[in-house]
Amino acid sequence: MTKSPSFLLFSILSNLVFYGITIGIILMSVMFSFSSKSTASIFGYRFYTVLTNSMVPQENGPKGGFYAGDIVIVKLMDDNKIKKDDIVTFAVGDGSRYLTHRMVERKNELNGEKGDYLITKGDANQSNDPPVKADRVLGKVVFALPKIGSVIAFAREEFWACLVCIFSLYGFFLVLKAYLFSQKEEPAGRRNRRSPAYER
């Protein structure tokens, strides 16, 4: 059976999407499991797991909050591009921990010391965070994925088992794709051919 151009186009597009998602999952799993660099990213984006409920949305409060266990997608950018009400991820303490809160104010002076400082606050918190230097900001949140954090945490702890599962699932879809899209219709002449028989 001759396949129509639209069917071939759909098949090509579905292949691109399938392989793109699969390769993306594998690359992200490998990179974020073995890299401890805060600037490691894919096309300028990085994800972080939310550990607390300090950004839970509040009634009549600003939008864009999230819950513990969610994943936030952070676009890495210079601190001078951060604006008021942006939700930003920044380094705290010695730089090995990160916090994601809303930027509520920018200051150019703190206790008589000139500089660029940001005041942040969790939407669910009653008070502002201590001021941080703007250069400790990694980027701003552009999207949140609900309840994915626990899955990512498990993938990091059981990386090799998850990698085996990914490749197994990949193989399953390859077999399924081959079965669904590679079956050929039996030619009409052969289908209608009668088995040999003696005529009387």
C-alpha positions as CSV (number, residue, x, y, z in Angstrom):
1,M,0.0,0.0,0.0
2,T,1.4,3.4,-1.0
3,K,1.7,5.8,1.9
4,S,0.3,9.3,1.5
5,P,2.6,12.4,1.8
6,S,0.6,13.5,4.9
7,F,1.2,10.1,6.6
8,L,4.9,10.3,5.8
9,L,5.1,13.8,7.2
10,F,3.3,12.7,10.4
11,S,5.6,9.8,10.8
12,I,8.7,12.0,10.4
13,L,7.4,14.6,12.9
14,S,6.4,11.9,15.4
15,N,9.9,10.4,15.1
16,L,11.5,13.8,15.7
17,V,9.4,14.5,18.8
18,F,9.9,10.9,20.2
19,Y,13.7,10.9,19.7
20,G,14.1,14.5,20.8
21,I,12.2,13.8,24.1
22,T,14.1,10.6,24.7
23,I,17.5,12.1,24.1
24,G,16.6,15.1,26.2
25,I,15.6,12.9,29.2
26,I,18.9,11.0,28.9
27,L,21.0,14.1,28.6
28,M,19.3,15.8,31.5
29,S,19.6,12.7,33.7
30,V,23.3,12.4,33.0
31,M,24.1,16.1,33.4
32,F,22.3,16.8,36.6
33,S,23.2,13.6,38.2
34,F,27.0,14.1,37.8
35,S,27.3,17.9,37.7
36,S,27.5,19.9,40.9
37,K,28.0,23.2,39.0
38,S,25.3,25.8,39.6
39,T,25.7,27.1,36.1
40,A,25.3,23.8,34.3
41,S,22.3,24.0,32.1
42,I,20.6,22.9,28.9
43,F,20.1,25.9,26.5
44,G,20.4,28.3,29.4
45,Y,17.7,26.5,31.6
46,R,18.2,24.5,34.7
47,F,15.7,22.8,37.1
48,Y,15.7,22.8,40.9
49,T,13.6,20.8,43.3
50,V,11.5,22.8,45.8
51,L,12.2,21.6,49.4
52,T,9.9,23.8,51.4
53,N,6.4,25.4,51.2
54,S,7.7,29.0,51.6
55,M,6.3,29.8,48.1
56,V,2.8,28.3,48.5
57,P,0.3,30.7,46.7
58,Q,-1.7,32.8,49.1
59,E,-5.2,34.1,48.8
60,N,-5.2,37.6,47.1
61,G,-1.4,37.2,46.7
62,P,0.8,37.3,43.6
63,K,0.7,34.4,41.1
64,G,3.4,32.0,40.3
65,G,3.9,30.2,43.6
66,F,4.6,26.5,44.0
67,Y,4.8,23.7,46.6
68,A,7.4,21.5,48.2
69,G,8.1,18.6,45.8
70,D,7.6,20.7,42.7
71,I,10.3,21.3,40.1
72,V,11.0,24.9,39.0
73,I,12.6,25.6,35.6
74,V,15.0,28.5,36.0
75,K,16.3,30.6,33.1
76,L,19.9,31.6,33.9
77,M,20.4,35.3,33.4
78,D,22.4,38.3,34.7
79,D,21.1,39.9,37.9
80,N,20.6,43.3,36.2
81,K,17.8,41.8,34.2
82,I,15.8,40.8,37.3
83,K,12.8,42.9,37.9
84,K,10.5,43.4,40.9
85,D,8.0,40.5,41.4
86,D,10.3,38.1,39.5
87,I,10.8,34.7,41.3
88,V,14.5,34.3,41.5
89,T,16.9,31.5,42.5
90,F,20.0,32.7,44.4
91,A,22.9,31.2,46.4
92,V,22.8,31.4,50.2
93,G,25.4,30.8,52.8
94,D,28.6,29.4,51.4
95,G,27.0,29.0,48.0
96,S,26.3,25.3,48.2
97,R,22.5,25.9,48.9
98,Y,20.0,27.8,46.9
99,L,16.7,29.6,47.7
100,T,13.9,30.5,45.3
101,H,11.8,33.4,46.4
102,R,10.1,36.5,45.0
103,M,12.2,39.7,44.6
104,V,10.3,42.5,46.3
105,E,12.9,45.3,46.3
106,R,16.3,46.4,45.0
107,K,18.6,48.5,47.0
108,N,21.8,50.3,45.9
109,E,23.0,50.8,49.5
110,L,23.0,48.6,52.6
111,N,24.1,49.9,56.0
112,G,26.0,52.7,54.4
113,E,27.8,50.3,52.0
114,K,27.3,51.0,48.3
115,G,26.3,48.0,46.1
116,D,23.5,46.2,44.3
117,Y,21.3,44.3,46.8
118,L,18.0,42.4,46.4
119,I,15.3,41.9,49.0
120,T,13.4,38.7,48.6
121,K,10.4,37.1,50.3
122,G,8.6,33.8,50.2
123,D,5.0,34.3,49.3
124,A,3.9,32.2,52.4
125,N,6.4,33.9,54.7
126,Q,5.5,36.8,57.0
127,S,8.8,38.7,56.7
128,N,11.4,39.5,54.1
129,D,14.6,37.5,53.7
130,P,18.0,39.1,54.7
131,P,19.3,41.2,51.8
132,V,21.6,39.4,49.3
133,K,24.1,40.7,46.8
134,A,22.5,40.8,43.3
135,D,25.5,38.8,41.9
136,R,24.4,35.8,43.9
137,V,21.3,35.4,41.7
138,L,21.4,32.6,39.2
139,G,18.2,33.4,37.3
140,K,14.5,33.6,37.4
141,V,11.7,31.0,37.5
142,V,9.8,30.6,34.2
143,F,7.8,27.5,34.9
144,A,6.9,25.0,37.7
145,L,6.2,21.3,37.3
146,P,4.0,20.0,40.1
147,K,5.0,17.0,42.1
148,I,8.0,16.0,39.9
149,G,10.7,16.6,42.5
150,S,10.3,13.3,44.3
151,V,10.7,11.5,40.9
152,I,13.9,13.5,40.2
153,A,15.3,12.8,43.6
154,F,14.7,9.1,43.2
155,A,16.4,9.2,39.7
156,R,19.5,10.9,41.2
157,E,19.7,8.3,44.0
158,E,19.1,5.3,41.7
159,F,20.6,6.7,38.5
160,W,21.8,3.4,36.9
161,A,18.5,1.7,37.6
162,C,16.6,4.6,36.1
163,L,18.9,4.6,33.0
164,V,18.2,0.9,32.5
165,C,14.5,1.6,32.7
166,I,14.8,4.5,30.2
167,F,16.6,2.3,27.7
168,S,14.1,-0.5,28.2
169,L,11.2,1.9,27.7
170,Y,13.0,3.3,24.6
171,G,13.3,-0.3,23.2
172,F,9.7,-1.0,23.9
173,F,8.5,2.1,22.0
174,L,10.9,1.2,19.1
175,V,9.3,-2.3,18.8
176,L,5.8,-0.8,19.2
177,K,6.6,1.8,16.5
178,A,7.9,-0.9,14.2
179,Y,4.8,-3.0,14.7
180,L,2.3,-0.1,14.1
181,F,4.0,1.7,11.2
182,S,5.7,-1.1,9.3
183,Q,2.9,-3.5,8.6
184,K,2.2,-3.9,4.9
185,E,-1.1,-4.7,3.4
186,E,-1.1,-7.9,1.4
187,P,-1.4,-7.2,-2.4
188,A,-4.9,-7.7,-3.7
189,G,-3.8,-10.2,-6.3
190,R,-2.2,-12.4,-3.7
191,R,-5.1,-11.9,-1.2
192,N,-7.6,-13.1,-3.8
193,R,-5.6,-15.9,-5.1
194,R,-7.4,-19.2,-4.5
195,S,-5.6,-22.3,-3.4
196,P,-5.0,-24.9,-6.0
197,A,-8.1,-27.3,-6.4
198,Y,-9.2,-29.8,-8.9
199,E,-12.1,-28.9,-11.2
200,R,-14.7,-31.4,-12.0
